[in-house]
Amino acid sequence: MIANRPSVFVIPLLYSLLSIICLVFSGVTFANPRHQHLENVPYMKISELPTTNPTQTYTYGQNEHQYIAFWAGKGSTKKAPIIMIHGGCWLSVFDMQHSIAQANGLAAEGHDVYSLEYRRTGKSGGGWPATFEDVQMGILHVINMLDKDVMMLNLIGHSAGGHLALLAASDIQRHLASAERDDIRLNVVGLAAITDIAQYARGDNSCQTVTKDFMQGMPEQVPASYFMANPIHIPLTDSAISNVILLQGDADTIVPVRQARHPHGQTVIVPNAGHFDWLHPQSVAFGQLLEVLR
């Protein structure tokens, strides 16, 4: 079902040189200088950003939260499409609204962007495993819609959305086979992704303490569920996966840096980046995201 919806900075030379030196020694490089000036972005700055409505929306299920917002990529250069999974501690109170500026920024760079909404803990009726089942359904729906000339697909997720993206990547070959698209390769990018949900549930910040609500218990109470829901235990070695990259800011107070690890992933730590930097199109972290997208 488809419904249409309406649709210079001056940086001091010294600051620029210091930023570049810092990033080079961190193994981080940038192609676009306009993404090099914001660091440790507070959530309030994300909520104040102007946004544009999706080009179209698609539903992939009967529930009102089972839909996909699509933004068409700008410009004439064809870049690989993006499936985007927003974060928000898996909670119903955080829908995709806070990630729309990120989607707009990615579309402005030439990527078709498919942002998945899904049921979450609380009033929207999600939780484990229903939330993950929604994400799988949404991804399959997008794959079935892709043009036949699409050979590369980016799958990105932020925070709790990164957790869901990594889980979904482990099962991507089944979805590609179901859609008869074995020719597609997947570039997986976790943005402050929660890679070890059992470890995360034992933390004491506001997002960590609601993990038990999503999982319906602590690791000691529902160990089998935590094992199945834990990306750190799941191989990401499928031939359809071209890369697994974990981007993490060292100033993140919501998802600790120690979460930025997976046996089959590459970790990139961005200095002075906070939890929400990935969502702001004028941030250093967003520039790094653009560098690893296909």
C-alpha positions in Angstrom: 0.0 0.0 0.0 1.4 3.4 -1.0 0.4 6.8 0.1 2.0 10.1 -1.2 3.0 12.8 1.3 3.9 16.4 0.7 6.9 16.6 0.4 29.3 28.6 4.6 30.1 27.7 7.4 33.5 29.5 8.1 35.8 27.3 10.1 39.0 28.9 11.5 42.1 27.5 9.8 43.7 26.4 13.1 40.6 24.5 14.2 40.4 22.8 10.8 44.0 21.7 10.9 43.7 20.4 14.5 40.6 18.5 13.6 42.2 16.9 10.5 45.3 15.9 12.5 43.2 14.4 15.2 41.1 12.4 12.8 44.0 11.2 10.7 45.7 9.7 13.8 42.4 8.1 14.7 42.2 6.3 11.3 39.3 8.5 10.2 39.3 10.5 7.0 36.7 12.7 5.3 35.9 13.7 1.8 33.5 16.5 2.6 34.6 19.4 4.8 31.1 20.6 5.6 30.7 17.6 7.9 33.6 18.6 10.2 32.5 21.1 12.7 29.9 19.7 15.2 30.9 17.4 18.0 29.1 15.9 21.0 25.7 17.1 19.8 23.0 17.2 22.4 19.6 15.7 21.7 17.9 19.1 21.8 19.9 20.1 18.7 18.6 17.1 16.8 15.0 17.9 17.8 15.4 21.5 16.5 16.6 20.5 13.0 14.2 21.3 10.1 12.9 18.2 8.4 11.1 17.2 5.1 8.3 14.8 4.8 8.9 11.4 3.1 8.5 11.1 -0.6 6.2 8.1 0.0 5.2 5.7 2.8 4.7 2.0 2.5 3.0 -0.4 4.9 4.4 -3.9 5.5 1.9 -5.1 8.1 -1.5 -4.4 9.6 -0.4 -2.5 12.7 -0.1 1.3 12.5 3.5 1.1 13.4 4.4 -1.3 10.7 5.4 1.1 7.9 8.4 2.4 5.9 9.1 6.1 5.2 10.9 6.6 2.0 13.0 9.6 0.9 14.3 9.6 -2.7 18.0 10.4 -3.1 18.9 13.8 -4.6 21.1 14.4 -7.5 22.1 12.4 -10.6 24.7 10.2 -9.0 23.2 6.8 -8.1 24.4 5.6 -4.7 23.4 2.4 -2.9 20.1 2.6 -1.1 19.9 2.6 2.7 17.6 0.7 5.0 17.6 2.7 8.3 16.5 1.4 11.7 16.1 4.2 14.3 16.9 3.9 18.0 15.2 5.0 21.2 15.8 2.2 23.8 13.2 0.1 22.0 10.6 2.3 23.6 7.2 3.3 22.2 7.8 6.9 23.2 10.6 7.2 20.7 9.4 6.7 17.1 11.4 7.6 14.0 10.7 11.3 14.3 14.1 12.0 16.0 15.9 10.3 13.1 14.2 12.2 10.2 16.9 14.8 9.9 19.4 12.0 9.5 17.3 10.4 6.8 17.0 13.8 5.0 20.8 14.3 5.2 21.5 10.9 3.7 19.0 11.5 0.9 20.6 14.8 0.2 23.9 12.9 -0.4 22.2 10.8 -3.1 21.0 7.7 -1.2 17.4 6.4 -1.5 16.5 6.0 2.2 14.0 3.5 3.6 13.4 4.2 7.3 11.6 1.4 9.2 9.0 2.1 11.9 8.2 -0.9 14.1 6.4 -1.9 17.2 8.3 -1.1 20.4 8.1 -1.7 24.1 4.9 -0.2 25.6 1.8 1.0 23.9 2.9 0.2 20.3 2.8 -3.5 21.3 6.4 -4.5 20.7 9.1 -6.1 22.8 11.2 -9.2 22.2 10.7 -11.0 19.7 7.9 -9.0 18.1 10.0 -5.9 17.5 12.7 -8.0 15.7 10.0 -9.8 13.7 8.8 -6.4 12.5 12.2 -5.3 11.4 12.7 -8.6 9.5 9.3 -8.1 7.7 10.2 -4.5 6.9 13.6 -5.4 5.4 12.1 -8.1 3.2 9.5 -5.6 2.0 12.2 -3.2 1.0 14.2 -5.8 -0.8 11.2 -6.8 -2.8 10.8 -3.2 -3.9 14.3 -2.6 -5.0 15.2 -2.0 -8.7 16.8 -5.0 -10.4 20.0 -3.0 -11.0 20.6 -2.6 -7.2 23.5 -4.8 -6.3 24.6 -3.1 -3.0 22.4 -2.3 0.0 23.3 -0.4 3.1 21.7 -1.5 6.4 22.3 1.0 9.2 20.9 1.2 12.7 21.4 3.6 15.6 21.7 2.5 19.2 18.8 0.0 19.8 18.2 0.2 16.1 21.9 -0.9 15.6 21.1 -3.9 17.8 18.2 -4.8 15.6 20.2 -4.2 12.4 23.0 -6.5 13.4 20.5 -9.3 14.3 18.8 -8.8 11.0 22.0 -8.9 9.0 22.7 -12.4 10.4 19.6 -13.6 8.6 19.9 -11.6 5.4 20.6 -14.5 3.1 17.2 -16.0 3.8 15.5 -12.7 2.9 17.5 -12.3 -0.3 16.7 -15.8 -1.3 13.0 -15.3 -0.6 13.0 -12.2 -2.8 15.1 -14.0 -5.4 17.8 -11.3 -5.0 20.9 -13.4 -4.3 22.9 -10.8 -6.3 22.6 -8.2 -3.6 25.4 -7.6 -1.1 24.9 -5.9 2.3 27.0 -3.2 3.9 26.1 -3.2 7.6 26.8 -0.1 9.7 26.1 0.1 13.4 26.0 3.6 14.9 26.6 3.4 18.7 25.0 0.0 18.3 24.2 -2.2 21.2 26.2 -5.4 20.4 25.9 -7.2 23.8 22.4 -6.8 25.1 23.0 -8.9 28.2 25.9 -6.7 29.3 23.9 -3.6 28.4 20.9 -4.7 30.5 23.1 -4.7 33.6 24.0 -1.1 33.3 22.3 1.8 35.2 21.7 4.6 32.7 18.1 5.4 31.6 18.3 3.3 28.5 20.1 0.4 30.0 17.5 0.0 32.8 14.6 -0.4 30.3 16.3 -3.2 28.5 14.6 -5.6 30.9 11.2 -4.3 29.7 12.1 -5.0 26.1 13.4 -8.5 26.9 10.7 -9.2 29.6 13.3 -9.9 32.2 16.9 -9.8 33.1 19.5 -12.1 31.6 19.4 -14.4 34.6 15.6 -14.7 34.3 15.3 -15.3 30.5 18.8 -16.5 29.4 17.5 -18.2 26.2 15.9 -15.0 25.0 19.0 -13.0 25.7 21.1 -15.5 23.8 18.9 -15.3 20.8 18.7 -11.5 21.0 22.4 -11.0 21.4 24.4 -9.9 18.3 27.7 -10.7 20.0 26.8 -14.4 19.9 25.7 -14.4 16.3 28.1 -14.9 13.3 28.0 -12.2 10.7 29.9 -14.2 8.1 27.3 -14.8 5.4 28.6 -14.4 1.9 25.9 -11.7 1.3 27.6 -9.4 3.8 30.4 -7.3 2.4 31.3 -5.3 5.5 30.3 -4.9 9.1 31.4 -1.6 10.5 30.7 -0.3 14.1 31.0 3.4 14.4 31.2 4.7 18.0 31.9 8.0 19.7 34.2 8.1 22.7 32.0 10.8 24.3 28.8 8.6 24.2 27.2 8.4 27.7 24.3 6.2 26.6 26.0 3.3 24.8 29.5 2.7 26.3 32.5 2.4 24.0 32.9 -1.2 25.1 29.8 -2.1 23.1 31.6 -1.3 19.9 32.9 -4.7 19.2 31.9 -7.9 17.3 34.1 -10.8 16.2 33.2 -10.2 12.6 33.1 -6.4 12.6 35.5 -3.5 12.2 35.4 -0.8 14.9 35.9 2.9 14.2 36.0 5.2 17.2 35.3 8.9 16.4 36.9 11.3 19.0 34.5 13.7 20.8 31.4 12.2 19.2 28.4 11.7 21.5 25.4 9.4 21.2 23.3 11.7 18.9 26.1 13.0 16.6 25.2 10.3 14.0 21.8 11.9 13.5 23.0 15.5 12.8 24.0 16.0 9.1 26.5 18.8 10.1 28.5 16.7 12.5 31.9 15.1 12.3 30.3 11.8 13.0 27.8 12.1 10.1 30.8 12.8 7.8 32.4 9.5 9.0 29.1 7.7 8.3 29.1 9.0 4.7 32.7 7.6 4.3 31.7 4.0 5.1 28.4 3.9 3.1 28.5 2.4 -0.3 
